C-alpha cells in the first residue's frame, strides 16, 4: 500500500535565511514536540551543503 498524502515526502527549496527563521520558530516550541523535526532539517541541510556540486556545463 502506498503512502498517504501526509506521509509523502516533499521537496522544498528554501534559502539559509528562510531555514534559520523556521528553526528559530521551532526553537520557541517545547523540545519534545520539535526535536525530531529539527534533526531532520539539519540532516537534510548538511547533506546538501556537503554534497559535491553538479558538473558545470560548458557553453559551446
Residue pairs with C-beta under 8 A, 6 or more apart in sequence:
14 22
19 41
19 45
22 41
23 38
23 41
26 34
26 37
26 38
27 34
27 38
